[in-house]
């Protein structure tokens, strides 16, 4: 028996059968804080770069732009679980 829904023009419109696994939702905060390099290395942003920076020196502000490599397998596994479709940095 074909499963489907009734339509005005034709008698039955068939639905697509689902195959494969479920899609996993990306944790948006994780995807904004981490990036992958071309070689697949995980990079993280620095903390303290959002507000109250008017009194900090220019040299310190410049250093906030840099991204640091993530050390530790546990954090890498957690990020991969939270953001499975993490894109490489452009």
Secondary structure as the mmCIF struct_conf table of DSSP 4:
data_model
#
loop_
_struct_conf.conf_type_id
_struct_conf.id
_struct_conf.beg_label_comp_id
_struct_conf.beg_label_asym_id
_struct_conf.beg_label_seq_id
_struct_conf.end_label_comp_id
_struct_conf.end_label_asym_id
_struct_conf.end_label_seq_id
STRN STRN1 UNK A 4 UNK A 5
BEND BEND1 UNK A 8 UNK A 11
STRN STRN2 UNK A 13 UNK A 14
HELX_LH_PP_P HELX_LH_PP_P1 UNK A 15 UNK A 18
BEND BEND2 UNK A 20 UNK A 20
HELX_LH_PP_P HELX_LH_PP_P2 UNK A 21 UNK A 26
HELX_RH_AL_P HELX_RH_AL_P1 UNK A 28 UNK A 33
STRN STRN3 UNK A 34 UNK A 36
TURN_TY1_P TURN_TY1_P1 UNK A 38 UNK A 39
BEND BEND3 UNK A 40 UNK A 40
STRN STRN4 UNK A 42 UNK A 44
HELX_LH_PP_P HELX_LH_PP_P3 UNK A 45 UNK A 46
BEND BEND4 UNK A 47 UNK A 48
BEND BEND5 UNK A 50 UNK A 52
TURN_TY1_P TURN_TY1_P2 UNK A 54 UNK A 55
BEND BEND6 UNK A 56 UNK A 56
HELX_RH_AL_P HELX_RH_AL_P2 UNK A 58 UNK A 63
TURN_TY1_P TURN_TY1_P3 UNK A 64 UNK A 65
STRN STRN5 UNK A 68 UNK A 69
HELX_RH_AL_P HELX_RH_AL_P3 UNK A 73 UNK A 82
TURN_TY1_P TURN_TY1_P4 UNK A 84 UNK A 85
HELX_LH_PP_P HELX_LH_PP_P4 UNK A 86 UNK A 87
STRN STRN6 UNK A 88 UNK A 88
HELX_LH_PP_P HELX_LH_PP_P5 UNK A 89 UNK A 89
#
